[in-house]
Amino acid sequence: MKRDSRLSGVLHVILHMAEVGEPMTSDELAKVMQTHPVVVRRVMAGLRDSGLVRSEKGHGGGWVLSCNLSDITLGDIYNALDAPELFAMGNRTEAPGCLVEEAVNAALDSAFAEARQVLLDRLGDVTLAMLSKDFHARLQTRGGTPASAAMAHTA
């Protein structure tokens, strides 16, 4: 099963947007995400609908954050992406005709539900400000500057 990396990609883009601090076009963001601008617009539309970003038209326009990084959690971003499936594993069949498979499904369903809730709780605990702080600590350790790091993918 193919992994869904949208959450990771969007978090990457949002932190770049925060570092740049000015509107970024879909083309610029596509370079950061290493994808096509149409993909960026589709993903950003979900974030816009959730009130996390907005687009500014005209010369100097582009995508900008609508909220403070400390007000946005990873869970908010996850939900703005329409809550993609968290696990690639699942039951062999959803309506088994075998009592053994029913028992297996019940055990797996319970374990998956518990794991899903733990992960969602953790996503709700981590803010983008926390990610930004971690980025800045890593940057300082390596002797870089925020401007050089933010623009590294767009050059």
C-alpha angles and dihedrals in degrees: 000000000000116000118242105228097172094110092053092045094048092048088051092051095046092052090050089050090052092050094048091047096199135079115295122201124231088251092056092046091048089059090052091049092039091231142100122294090238089061089050093051091050093050094042091051089064090050090048092050088053091051095245097115137014133200123233118206130215135032109349091014130132140113120331134176115259096196139048113262090239089060096054123076130193085249090059090054091045090053092046087058088058093259100281119213109283100203132047092203123086146145120303089232130004095214106038123187092207126082091216091056090047089056091047091049092049092052093046094044090054093047093046092048091051093046091046091053093048090051094046090049090052092048087053091053097054118078128198087242087063090052091048091051090051090049091051092049090051091046093051091049089055095043097241130137126239092239094053092046094046093051097040093101096040098055 
